[in-house]
Amino acid sequence: MVSTSKKPYSLEERTYDFARDCRFLVRDLKKTISNVEDGKQLVRSSGSVGANYIEGNEKLGDKDLKFRMKISRKEAKESEYWLKLLKELNEKEEEKIKVLIIEANEIRKILSAIINKL
């Protein structure tokens, strides 16, 4: 899990850690219909945060960079949504999920700052 005291400076590394930790969470959840379906969505959106960030860094131009950063930010917000749903039905994992919600929100804010500077 992401430690709140020692986060990677590299956003590429940080988004990777976020996607990895979301996968660890989904792997450990009880296998209910809602956990499986919400978990699939979380796996997709959390992985897309970093994938779009990396794609944006290999930009074809300023418009492409801004577009990719906006998609990445959107996926971070979506990940936060799925995490909130999972938190409601998984009390045993509540602390892990809270940490991931905070991380999704921080990544979203960093991406917003990048977008505003473009």
N, C-alpha and C positions, 0 to 999 in steps of 0.2 A: 504494500500500500504506500501511497505517497505520504511522506513525512512532512508535516507543516513547517518543520524547522530547517530542513535541508533539501530544497527543491532545485532541480537543475536550472542553470542560467539559460541554457539553450532551449528555445521554445520548441524546436523540433524534438529534442529529447524529452521535454516535459509533456508534449502531446502524445509521444510514444508511451511514456510511463502511464499516462491517464488511460489510454486505450488498453494497455496491458492489464492495469488494475481493474478496469471494468470487466474484462474477460475473466479474471480470477474471481471476481464477485459473482458473475453469472454462473460460473462453474460450480460454486459452492452453495448456490441457492437451492431450496427445496424444489423439486420438479413438479410444480403445479402448472395448469394451463396458462394462467396469467403470467407467472414467472418466466415460463419458456417463451411466450410471445413477446412480452416486454423486454426480456433479456436479449432476444434476437435483434430487436430494434435498437437497444442500447449498444450492442456489439457493432452494429452498422454505423450508427451516428458517432460513437466515440472514435472508431477507426477513421472515419471520414474527416474528423477535425484535423488530425495530423497529415493525412493524405493530401488534403486540399492546401494546407499550409506549405507542404513540401512542393506541391505543384506550383503554387504561387511564387515560391522562391526561384523557380525555373521559368520565370515569366517570359511572355512573348512581348510584353509592353506594360506600361503603367495601368492601362485599363484592365488587362488580364490579371495583374497582381491584385488590384483592388477587388475585382470580381471574386477571385479565389479566397481572399481574406474574408470577404463577406459570407461566402459559402461556409468557410471554416467556422466563423462566428455563429452562423445559423445552426450548424451541427453541434456546437458546444451547448447552445441553448436547448436544442432538442435532447441532447444527452441528459441535461439537467432535468428535463421533463420526465424522461423515462426513469431516472434515478428516484425522483420524488414519488412516482407511482410504486416503484419497487419497495421504497421505504415504508409505505403505508401497510404493506402486507408481509413484511419480513422483519419483525421486531428483533430477532436474534442478530441480524446483520445491520441494525440501525446505525451504529457508530461508524462502521466502514462506509456505509452509504452516505452519511453526513459528510465525511471527509471528501468523498468523490463529488458531492454536490458543490462543496466549497471550491474544489479544484476546477470543476467545469465553469463555475462563475468567475473565478480568477482568470482562467484562460480566455473566456469571453471578453472580459474587461481589457486584457492585454491586446486582443485582436481589435477591439474597438479603438484603442489608442493608436494602433498601427494604421487602421483605416482612416482615422481623423487626420493623421499626419500626411497621408497620401494626397 
